[in-house]
């Protein structure tokens, strides 16, 4: 079974490295939990909570240890694919209530929106209809749904270190709050705003150029592919 665990180093992976296709629900290691807990005011209390209730999600502040870029699940998956297939890989990534949470370097939440506006990929206050919003975008911005950037002064709910599931086979239930790339080091590599802008633009262009496919069968599980960060070197 493929590992979702990060290498001890913070070096991004080599673009084009093969990615595993099987799911691994091994979850967060003690080192990864310590890194997550360090974002809060009382990290010892957070770790004590997880020791007692390892399947409990918690709310953690952004801005010092990490920022969060939250994308609609489908577009976030496309960004993640671009990061791993053509780019330097990603930091920890989670899914929470239909949103993809990409952990980013501190400062990304402030810088990324201005970069997107500068490059004319920024969005207005309305989401594109294809992503569940009520309005549209101007020009090429219509291909990029709003990316919610959480930094200093914000807090987000992160998944529990453990899903509580055993095994991780195809019949394992998938909670709506879970890790796709689970942190397992005290110093994970985190992408900055330039890298995430690149991934968003690539994802938007890929979506715009893709042929429309109509099928009577349900779509494949979008979370079937989990990224092996041990290949990031």
N, C-alpha and C positions, 0 to 999 in steps of 0.2 A: 504494500500500500504506500502511496506517495506521502511525503511529509509536508505539512503546511508550515513548518517551523523555520524561523529566520536563522541565518548563520550568525556566528558571534561577531563577525566584522560588519561594518556598515556599508560595505561596497555594493553598488548596484549590480544586477546580473548582466550577462552579456546578451545583447539583443539577438533574437532568433533562437535562443536556447529552447529545446523541446519542453513542453509543459505537460504535466500529468493529467489524465482524464478521470481518475477515480477520486472520490470524495474521502477526505480524512477529517474526522471530527475529534482529533486529538486535543484540540483546544489550546488554551494559553498555558505556558509553563510558569513556574514560580518566578523566574526572572522577568517574564513578560507581565505578570500580574504586578510585580513590584514597580515596573516602569509605569504602568497605567495608574497605580495608586499614587505615585509620586506627583501626579498632576493635581491632586486634591490637597486641601489644607491639613487633613488628618490622615496621612497614608497608612499609619498603623491601624487605625480604626477600620479603614476600608479593607485592609488585608485580613483583619480579624473577622469582619463580616463575611468575606469570601471563604475563610476557613470553616466558618459555621454554616454558611449557605452558599456553596460554590456555584449554584445555578441562579443567583440573584444578580440582575443587572443593576448598575449604579449610575448616578449622574455625576459627571466630572467636569471641572472647568477647563476651558480652552485658553490658549494664549501663551502659556509658559513652557509646558512640556510638548504640546502639539497644538495644531489647529485642525479643523475638520472642514472638508469640502463635501457637502451633501448633494447628491444628484439623484434624479429619478432612476429607479432600478435599471430600466433598460438602457438608458444613456450611460449610466454609471458602469454597467457591464461592458459597453462598447469602449469606454475610456480605459477600463482595466485591461481589456484585451489588447488595446494599442500599447499600453505601458509595458506589457509583458512580451508581446510579439515583436514589437519594433523599437521599444524604448528601454529605459534602465530598470524596469520593474516598478514595484510599488512598496510603500510601507504597509503597516497593518490596514486591513480593510474589513468593514463589517456591514451587515444588512440590518436595518432596524425599521420596521413598519413601512416597508415599501420604498425606502430610501437607501442608497448606497453611501456609506460613510468612508471617505478616503482620508486617512490620517496624513497630515502634511506638516511641513516644517513651520515652527512659530513665525508669524508675520505673513504667512500666505493669505490669510483671510482678508488682510488689509490691501495687499498688493495685487492679488489676482483680479478682482473686479476692475481696477484701473487699467491693468494690462489688457483685459478683454475689451474695454472701451477704446483704448488706444489702437488696438488692432482691428477695431470695428466688428468684434465678435460679441460684444456685451449685449445683454438683453434689457428690455424695459421691464416694468413691474408686472407685466402679464406673461403667463406661460403660454407656449404654443399649444394649439388644440390637440395635436397628436400626443402630447405628454400630459394631458389631463387638465390643461388650463382653460381660461375663459377668453383669451385674446390671442393676438399674433405678434410677430416681430417685424422689424423693419429690415429690408435687405437680407443679407446672408445671415443675420442674427436669428432668423426664423428657424434655422437648423439646430440652434443650441438652446436647450431649455434653461431656465434659471438655475444657476448653481448657488446653493445657499452656503455662504462662507461664515464659519463660526470661529471667532478669535477672542481676543481679550475682552472680558466682560460677558462672554457667552458660556453656556454649559450645555452638554449633550448627554444623552443616555447611551451608555456603551453596553454591549452584551456581557453576559456573565462569563467568567473564565471557563466554565463547563456547561455544555448543553444539557447534561443529565442523561444523554443518550449513550447507549453502549454499542460498540461495534462500528457503526458508520456505514453500513451496507445500504443498498438501494431502497430497502423498505423502512429505513430509519426516518421518523417524522422530522420535518424541518421546521423549527420554530421561526417566528417572524423576526426574532432578534438573535443573530448568530454571527460568528466570525467566518469570513472567507479566507483571509490571510491573518492568522492569529499571531500576535506578538509573543516572542519567546526570548527576547534579549533585553537587557537594560539600556541598550543604546541602538535601537532600530534605525535603519536608514529611512529618512522621510523626504519625499519629493517636495520641491519648492514651487513657487507660482509659475515660473517659466515652463517647467516640465508638465504641470497640470494644464496650462494653457495649450501646450503642444498636443497633449492627449485629447483635450476637448475638441480642438480644431480637427484633428485626425478622425475622431469619432463622428463629428458632424459631417465631414466630407464623405466618409464611408457610408453613412446613412443616406446621404443625398444621392450617391451614385449606385446604391444597391438596387437590384431589380426587385420589383414587388412579386412576392411568391404567395400564391393562394393554395391552401390545402384543406382537405376535409378532416385532416388529422390534427390533434392538438399540438402546439409547439413543443419542442424538446425542452427539458428542464434547463432553465437559464443558469442554474447554480451547479450544474453537474461538473463543471470544470473548476478545479481549485488549483491555485498557483503555488508551485514548489519554490519557495524562496531560497532553498539550499542551492538552487541553480543560478542565483543572482550573481555569483562571482564572475 
